[in-house]
Amino acid sequence: MEYLHTMIRVRDLDAAVEFFTLLGLRELRRRDVPGGRFTLVFLATEPGAPELELTHNWDHDADYSVGRNFGHLAYAVDDIYAVCERLAAAGVAILRPPRDGHMAFVRSPDQISIELLQRGEALPAREPWKSMSNQGEW
């Protein structure tokens, strides 16, 4: 068995693609299905890596609910501070700051919880992250 992808439904496809691109994913392929009135966008860190499938239903304008049975997506990053700085500069709220140099949480425009984990050993704790408190749900 081979793990292929995780699918999430998104309301604003452009905003979702922009967010996941900020995280470091890149679009590998896109498929519009006019008969079904939806678009599929597949993203990954590189070709051959596990993929994230964004499904945009063209006629769905309401927010999607986030079920408690779905926890979060997790990505290992080379420098958690640099990733959080890049996201914050783009207006993304860092809901669980990387106070420990190891873990942070953010949410996508569709409120999907994203866990960021420092690859390898935790980085030394540093400001401003060390003093930040959690905000909202993550």
C-alpha positions as CSV (number, residue, x, y, z in Angstrom):
1,M,0.0,0.0,0.0
2,E,1.2,3.5,-0.8
3,Y,-0.1,6.7,0.8
4,L,-1.1,9.1,-2.0
5,H,-2.7,12.3,-0.7
6,T,-5.0,14.1,1.7
7,M,-8.0,16.0,0.3
8,I,-9.5,19.1,1.8
9,R,-12.4,21.2,0.4
10,V,-11.6,24.9,-0.1
11,R,-13.9,27.8,-0.6
12,D,-11.4,30.2,-2.2
13,L,-9.1,28.2,-4.4
14,D,-6.7,31.1,-5.0
15,A,-6.3,31.9,-1.3
16,A,-5.8,28.3,-0.5
17,V,-3.1,27.8,-3.2
18,E,-1.4,31.0,-2.0
19,F,-1.4,29.8,1.6
20,F,0.0,26.4,0.9
21,T,2.6,27.9,-1.5
22,L,3.7,30.1,1.5
23,L,4.2,26.9,3.5
24,G,6.6,25.6,0.7
25,L,4.3,23.4,-1.3
26,R,4.1,23.8,-5.1
27,E,1.3,23.0,-7.5
28,L,2.0,19.8,-9.4
29,R,-1.2,19.6,-11.4
30,R,-4.7,21.0,-11.8
31,R,-7.8,19.6,-13.3
32,D,-11.0,21.5,-14.0
33,V,-14.1,19.2,-14.3
34,P,-16.8,21.4,-15.9
35,G,-19.4,18.5,-15.9
36,G,-19.0,18.1,-12.1
37,R,-18.4,21.9,-11.6
38,F,-15.2,21.4,-9.5
39,T,-11.5,22.0,-9.7
40,L,-8.8,19.7,-8.2
41,V,-5.3,21.1,-7.4
42,F,-2.6,18.8,-6.3
43,L,0.3,20.2,-4.3
44,A,3.5,18.7,-2.7
45,T,6.9,19.6,-1.6
46,E,8.3,17.9,-4.7
47,P,7.2,15.4,-7.4
48,G,6.7,12.0,-5.9
49,A,6.2,13.3,-2.3
50,P,2.8,12.8,-0.6
51,E,0.3,15.2,-2.0
52,L,-2.4,17.6,-0.7
53,E,-5.4,17.7,-2.9
54,L,-7.5,20.9,-2.8
55,T,-11.0,20.4,-4.1
56,H,-12.9,23.5,-5.1
57,N,-16.6,23.0,-5.7
58,W,-17.6,25.9,-8.0
59,D,-21.1,26.5,-6.7
60,H,-20.3,26.1,-2.9
61,D,-20.1,29.6,-1.3
62,A,-20.6,28.7,2.4
63,D,-17.8,27.9,4.8
64,Y,-17.1,24.2,5.3
65,S,-17.4,22.9,8.8
66,V,-14.3,21.4,10.4
67,G,-15.1,18.0,11.9
68,R,-13.4,17.0,15.1
69,N,-12.5,13.6,13.5
70,F,-10.0,15.5,11.3
71,G,-7.1,16.8,13.4
72,H,-4.5,18.5,11.3
73,L,-1.9,18.4,8.5
74,A,1.7,18.3,9.6
75,Y,4.9,19.4,7.8
76,A,8.5,19.1,8.8
77,V,10.4,22.4,8.1
78,D,14.1,23.2,8.0
79,D,13.8,26.4,10.0
80,I,10.6,26.8,12.0
81,Y,11.4,30.4,12.9
82,A,12.0,31.4,9.2
83,V,8.7,29.7,8.1
84,C,6.7,31.4,10.9
85,E,8.3,34.8,10.1
86,R,7.4,34.3,6.4
87,L,3.8,33.4,7.2
88,A,3.4,36.2,9.8
89,A,4.7,38.7,7.2
90,A,2.0,37.5,4.8
91,G,-0.7,38.1,7.4
92,V,-1.1,34.5,8.7
93,A,-1.8,34.3,12.4
94,I,0.7,32.1,14.3
95,L,-1.8,30.4,16.7
96,R,0.7,28.3,18.6
97,P,4.0,30.1,18.3
98,P,7.2,28.0,18.1
99,R,8.2,29.0,21.7
100,D,10.2,25.7,22.1
101,G,11.9,26.0,18.7
102,H,10.1,22.8,17.7
103,M,6.4,23.1,17.0
104,A,3.9,25.7,15.8
105,F,0.3,25.7,14.5
106,V,-1.4,27.9,12.0
107,R,-4.7,27.6,10.0
108,S,-5.4,27.7,6.3
109,P,-7.9,30.2,4.9
110,D,-10.5,27.3,5.3
111,Q,-9.5,26.8,8.9
112,I,-7.6,23.6,8.4
113,S,-5.1,23.2,11.3
114,I,-1.5,23.0,10.1
115,E,1.3,21.7,12.4
116,L,4.8,22.8,11.6
117,L,7.6,20.7,13.1
118,Q,11.3,21.6,13.2
119,R,13.2,19.0,11.3
120,G,15.7,17.3,13.6
121,E,16.5,18.8,16.9
122,A,14.6,21.8,18.2
123,L,16.2,25.2,17.6
124,P,17.2,27.2,20.6
125,A,14.3,29.2,22.0
126,R,14.4,32.8,20.9
127,E,12.3,36.0,20.9
128,P,9.8,37.1,19.9
129,W,8.5,33.6,19.7
130,K,9.6,32.6,23.2
131,S,7.3,35.1,24.9
132,M,4.3,34.8,22.6
133,S,1.1,33.1,23.9
134,N,-1.3,31.0,22.0
135,Q,-4.3,32.6,20.3
136,G,-7.5,31.1,19.1
137,E,-7.9,27.4,18.4
138,W,-5.3,25.3,16.6
